[in-house]
Structures are given as C-alpha cells and as structure tokens.
Amino acid sequence: MPFSITNGEGRQILTLEGAVTIRDAQGLLAMAGESLNDSMPVHVNVAGLEDIDTCILQFLCSLRKTVPEVTFDNMSDAFGAALDRVQLRRALLDGKEAL
C-alpha cells in the first residue's frame, strides 16, 4: 500500500510513497475517513513519493479544508513537479515551501 496514517505527539502523519494514483483513491479515502481526526493537524510526508495524480492532489486540497492544519514534510521532486503541473503549489502550500 503506497500510503499509511499514524498518530503521535498531537498530530497525524499521512505518508505517501511510491506512486499514489486514482487506483489508490478509494483505499486512501476509506483509510482517511476511518483514521483521521478532523480536529488534529495532519503532516503529509511525501519524501518517498515518486508519482501522484490529480485525483490524489484534489483529495489533499479537500483535506486542507477539513482539518485545522496540513503541512507537507520532506517534499520530493515528483511532488513539487505535480504541484507545478496542475498549478496547486499555492493552494496546497499556502505560499510556504515544504520542510
């Protein structure tokens, strides 16, 4: 599975790695619905992300509107390129570069 969710230290960590595409959307949405607490911040670790499609980027945009804070950690080149390709860098990073 190219995604996982863990909890710890007052935050939730969503890890995306490898290729996360529309084929993974249903599983990701189900896991997020079951595991994510909408009152806690979410850190999205994209260090190991090699490919992401627009469907998953739309999910991340929706997540930003659902939880109090979304932070992208360890941004891979593939993630940055995908953000630029669909012009979502500002929408997802809010003018801040990922850590």
N, C-alpha and C positions, 0 to 999 in steps of 0.2 A: 504494500500500500504506500503510495507516494506522499501521504500526509499523516500527521498524528497531532493529538491535542494532549497537553499535560498541564497540570495545575501546580502552582507553588509560589510561595512568598507574595501572596496577594495579587498574583497575575496569572494569566493563562497564556500558554505558549502554543501557537499553531505552527507546526513545522511543515513546510512544503519542500519536497526534494525530488530530483529526477524530473520527469515530465508529468505535469498535472494538467489534464485536458478535460474536455467535455465528457469523456468516458469515465472520469472520476467524479464528476459533478454530483451525481445522486448520492454516492457514498460520502462525499465531503459534506454535503448539506445535511444528511442524516446524522453524521457524527457531530457536526456543529450544533444541530438542534438538540441533541441529547447531552452534549458535554459542555457547551459554552454557557457561562453565566453572564447574562446581559448587563449585570451591574459591575463587572470587573473588567479592567483593561486587558487587551489582547496584544501580545507581542508575536509578530509573524516572522519566523526565521526562514529566510529564503536563500541562505548561503549555498545550499546544495541544489538549488533549482536550476534545471537545465532547459526547461521549456514550459511555457504556460500559455494558455489560450484566452481569448476574450471572455469566454464564459466564466472562467475562474476569476479573472480580473473584475468582472461585474459582481461576483459574489463578494470579493474584497471591498468593493465600493459600498455594497449593501451593509456589510459588516461594520464599516466606519460609521454608518448612520444608526446602528443598533446598540453598540457598546460605547461606554464613555470615552475610550481612547484606543486607537490602533497604532502600533509602532512597528515599523519594518526594520528588522535587525539583519545585519550581515548580507546586504543586498548583492546578489550575484549579477554578473554581466547580462545574463539572459533575462533576468527580471527587469533590469533597467532598460534593456532594449525593447522589451514588450511594452513597458510603460510608455516609452517614447513613440513606439509604432502606433499605438492607439490614443496617444495624447492624454494619458491619465496620470502623468507624473505629478502634476499639481494637485489633482483631485485626491490622489491616494497619499502623497507625501506631505501635502499641505505646505509646500514651499521648503520643506526640510529634507535634507538628504538622509538616507537611512544610516544607521550606525554600522 
